[in-house]
Amino acid sequence: ELLLDGKTIGVSPAKQLEIAPGWHILSSSGDCFDPVSYRFQSLPDQIKGIELPALAPRTAELKIVAYVGDRKAKGDVLLDGKTAGRTGSRIDASICASKVEVLTDGGKEWSRELSLEEGAQLALEARMIATGFVEVEGEVDRIEFERNGEVFGPGELPEGTYEVRVSFPGMKPTVIGSIEIKPDKTATVSCNRDFMNCKL
């Protein structure tokens, strides 16, 4: 926040202002920027305006390494919704930044709240789940993919091996085998309603 003669005039960087002739004091207030205060004179025969400077933010050093599963991933780092740099690189982050996000080049997302101190060095790991896809060809009453007690339907699934359970009209749900979901790959289950079976 910028003040002229003790009165708020906006937030840095401010646009050009009309200032009355005479001596004035420009100062800043707030926790996010280094404080500044200086005295200047505006003369009647001069243009009655002054271009106010952008203030230097108080910063901490932030470095984020991103992983999708066990693999390192590249992506953009956002602070409070604005792009600040790339994963793996050092970023000068304003101590007033309250949220950091990572958007990987592969479309994965990660976020957390931030609390920074000036001059601090903070290293974070952004860990995201690697996922693949499973699609079902043909018709089946119900198909489920179970792993470690968690049950999923077709679509995007975390990587791993799943038990496949299907049901057809007049039949109880039956386990037909297992299927492995690999990162960024698509697995297919082919079902035939007439023969009441599915192939993995």
Steps between C-alpha positions, in 0.01 A plus 500: 500500500632845404447816699546864399537733795352226718191442283443179304529545124487138382707189467843485333560531214272803482414699191607860447334740742427872499683654796466853638812723501717480811692247706355153546591170662439172318510186714384141499331281754427128521677171561556390140752762384816664624399834656587818313472864596636807325435874479457683172391837372238567235539845339222707339684534167555125474260235383292427806548130496740240623555142391501298820751216517422131528608376841732206555307206645624322812574147386593147598667243277273218387591186310253226408581158360197325354437127473226304325523159660874431527593712199611862508270733311544845348239769527403856591502634855225748585486729802154626585387406151782674310785319322822547698739250342564135424545195717860428591603866477548758774215745536500829689160481668332791673464431871134599461430214256247272667458214252732310268382280212675272253357425158709234327556490126295177506201672659537385862421749776629551854455780754558595862482802729815706559648683796831671419755704690727755337836352399393142568579213265218252454522177300180309429412173332179503297394136484216401269344164427589339169186388318399299196167419341275200457218482247230239453393376158161333462216480751506389861260567788778607734877492508725597789873525556618437856837558664580500871131524587435798271251451218508699176294510184639527146695812411808653660659286772820530708774272368505148643344157469125461545264207548224517239146412602208487254132417512247405231120455524413211733860455613674596822806726469795285393873563516642433153867577564730796548611791285803727524457875457815671376568876508356686201396172334153367419397142584193343338247250629287339225160367610236299319155519653365207295772262621518664842876528508777757484859479377784693657 
